[in-house]
């Protein structure tokens, strides 16, 4: 497990690795195993209340569904719930300092967003479908329209992802390149985007669909400090 302190010590991120167990439901392992693994990751950054982003594909049309987590709706999104009971979303945000947000990933990009002035943290599942629908830009607009955020005060961090994954509908731009472009077009300052460019493909520390492992996920969990 990897821990990172971000944004001048105001946000903490935990990133699971292969040895921390599978974070994917309905893959390799039963639901109780997955919840146990996700809880252990969350406890590693001293979290008790944790919500999970559940993104599904199938017949979905909109991949830019963003929701604020409060004490009132916390239980609906809790990792203690069965996977199928958690509402679908593509990104969650919260003002609460005691609530963490968790996202299982393989090759898709997870983005932590933090408004240091308004003290709001968010986590975005930015895969191909989200980016094709201008999801990164809409995530920033969600901050601006719902919380009065000023884009110059929003900072971003990119999780490990498939660096060479190309999006055909966007002129074959890479996943990170396309997301970065949409974020900067939304008003994010380029210097406020942290991308360590950790590649999930061919990296034995992370599961990767592109490398043939379709049954496992790692996870990212984030909280305000």
C-alpha positions in Angstrom: 0.0 0.0 0.0 1.2 3.5 -0.9 0.3 6.6 1.0 0.7 10.1 -0.3 0.2 13.5 1.4 -1.0 16.0 -1.2 -1.7 19.7 -1.5 0.5 21.2 1.2 -0.5 18.5 3.7 -4.3 19.0 3.4 -5.2 15.7 1.7 -4.1 12.1 2.1 -4.4 9.4 -0.4 -4.0 5.6 0.0 -3.3 3.4 -3.1 -3.6 -0.3 -2.8 -1.3 -2.7 -4.6 -1.6 -6.4 -5.7 -0.5 -7.6 -2.3 -3.3 -5.7 -0.6 -5.9 -7.9 -2.2 -8.5 -7.6 -4.9 -10.8 -4.5 -4.8 -13.1 -5.6 -7.6 -16.6 -7.0 -7.0 -17.8 -10.0 -8.9 -14.3 -10.8 -10.1 -11.9 -13.0 -8.2 -13.3 -13.2 -4.6 -16.6 -12.8 -2.9 -18.2 -9.6 -1.7 -17.2 -10.0 1.9 -13.5 -10.4 0.9 -13.7 -7.2 -1.2 -15.3 -5.2 1.6 -12.6 -6.4 4.0 -9.8 -5.4 1.6 -11.4 -2.0 1.0 -11.8 -1.4 4.8 -8.2 -2.3 5.4 -7.1 0.2 2.8 -9.3 2.8 4.4 -8.0 2.1 7.9 -4.5 2.6 6.7 -5.2 6.3 6.4 -7.2 6.3 9.6 -10.7 6.4 8.1 -13.9 4.9 9.6 -16.6 6.3 7.4 -15.9 5.6 3.7 -18.0 5.8 0.6 -17.5 4.1 -2.7 -17.8 5.2 -6.3 -19.8 2.5 -8.2 -19.5 3.0 -11.9 -21.2 0.5 -14.3 -21.5 0.3 -18.0 -24.2 -1.7 -19.8 -27.1 0.4 -21.0 -25.9 3.6 -19.2 -25.9 6.8 -21.4 -24.5 9.4 -19.0 -21.0 8.9 -17.6 -20.8 12.3 -15.9 -23.0 11.8 -12.8 -21.5 13.6 -9.8 -22.9 13.6 -6.2 -22.1 15.3 -3.0 -21.7 13.1 0.1 -23.1 14.4 3.4 -23.9 12.9 6.7 -27.5 12.5 5.4 -26.7 10.3 2.4 -23.5 8.7 3.7 -25.1 5.3 4.4 -26.3 4.9 0.8 -22.7 5.0 -0.6 -21.0 3.3 2.3 -18.5 0.5 1.6 -20.4 -1.5 4.2 -23.2 -1.9 1.7 -23.6 -4.7 -0.9 -22.2 -3.5 -4.2 -25.6 -3.7 -5.9 -27.2 -1.4 -3.3 -24.8 1.5 -3.9 -26.1 4.2 -6.3 -24.2 4.6 -9.5 -22.0 7.6 -10.0 -18.8 8.7 -11.8 -17.5 11.0 -9.1 -18.2 11.9 -5.5 -17.3 15.0 -3.5 -17.6 15.9 0.2 -17.0 18.8 2.5 -16.6 16.4 5.5 -13.2 15.8 6.9 -14.1 12.5 8.5 -15.5 10.9 5.3 -13.2 9.2 2.8 -14.0 8.4 -0.8 -12.8 5.1 -2.4 -12.6 4.2 -6.1 -11.6 0.7 -7.5 -9.5 1.0 -10.7 -7.7 -1.0 -13.3 -6.4 1.0 -16.2 -8.8 4.0 -15.9 -7.7 7.3 -14.4 -8.8 8.3 -10.9 -8.5 12.0 -10.2 -8.5 13.6 -6.8 -9.7 17.2 -6.9 -9.4 19.6 -4.0 -10.6 23.1 -3.5 -8.3 24.4 -0.9 -10.3 27.6 -0.3 -13.8 25.9 0.1 -12.2 22.8 1.6 -14.0 20.3 -0.7 -12.4 17.1 -1.8 -13.6 14.9 -4.7 -12.7 11.7 -6.5 -13.5 11.2 -10.2 -13.6 7.9 -12.3 -12.2 9.3 -15.5 -12.2 6.4 -18.0 -12.8 6.5 -21.8 -16.6 7.0 -21.5 -16.3 9.8 -19.0 -13.6 11.6 -21.0 -15.5 11.2 -24.3 -18.4 13.0 -22.6 -16.2 15.9 -21.4 -16.3 14.4 -17.9 -13.2 16.2 -16.5 -14.5 19.6 -17.6 -18.0 18.8 -16.1 -16.5 17.7 -12.8 -14.9 21.1 -12.5 -18.1 22.8 -13.5 -19.8 20.8 -10.7 -17.4 22.4 -8.2 -18.0 25.8 -9.6 -21.8 25.6 -10.0 -22.6 23.8 -6.7 -20.0 25.2 -4.3 -18.9 28.5 -5.8 -15.4 27.2 -6.4 -12.8 29.4 -8.2 -10.9 27.1 -10.6 -7.6 28.7 -9.7 -8.0 27.2 -6.2 -8.7 23.7 -7.4 -5.8 21.2 -7.4 -5.7 17.8 -9.0 -3.8 14.5 -8.6 -3.8 11.7 -11.1 -3.8 8.1 -9.9 -1.8 5.3 -11.6 -3.4 4.6 -15.0 -2.6 3.1 -18.4 -0.3 5.8 -19.8 -0.5 4.6 -23.4 -4.3 4.0 -23.6 -5.6 5.9 -26.6 -9.1 7.4 -27.1 -10.0 6.9 -30.8 -12.9 9.4 -30.7 -10.6 12.1 -29.4 -7.9 11.9 -32.1 -6.2 9.0 -30.3 -5.1 11.2 -27.4 -3.8 9.4 -24.4 -6.0 9.0 -21.3 -4.0 11.4 -19.2 -3.4 13.9 -22.1 -7.1 14.1 -22.9 -8.1 14.5 -19.2 -5.5 17.2 -18.7 -6.6 19.1 -21.7 -10.2 19.1 -20.5 -9.2 20.2 -17.0 -7.1 23.1 -18.3 -9.9 24.1 -20.7 -12.2 24.3 -17.6 -9.8 26.7 -16.0 -7.5 24.5 -13.9 -4.0 26.0 -13.8 -1.5 23.5 -15.4 0.8 23.8 -12.4 -2.0 22.6 -10.2 -2.1 19.2 -11.8 0.1 16.5 -10.3 0.7 13.4 -12.5 3.4 11.1 -11.4 2.8 9.0 -14.6 2.6 5.7 -12.8 1.7 3.1 -15.5 -0.6 0.3 -14.6 0.3 -1.7 -17.7 3.2 -4.0 -17.2 3.6 -2.9 -13.6 3.5 -5.9 -11.3 2.3 -3.8 -8.4 -1.1 -3.1 -10.1 -3.7 -5.2 -11.9 -4.3 -4.2 -15.5 -7.0 -5.1 -18.0 -4.6 -4.3 -20.8 -2.2 -6.8 -19.4 -4.9 -9.5 -19.4 -6.0 -9.3 -15.8 -9.8 -8.7 -16.0 -10.8 -10.1 -12.6 -8.9 -7.7 -10.2 -8.8 -4.0 -9.3 -6.7 -1.9 -7.1 -8.2 1.1 -5.3 -7.6 4.7 -4.4 -9.1 6.2 -1.2 -8.9 9.9 -0.3 -9.6 12.1 2.7 -9.1 15.7 3.9 -6.7 16.2 6.8 
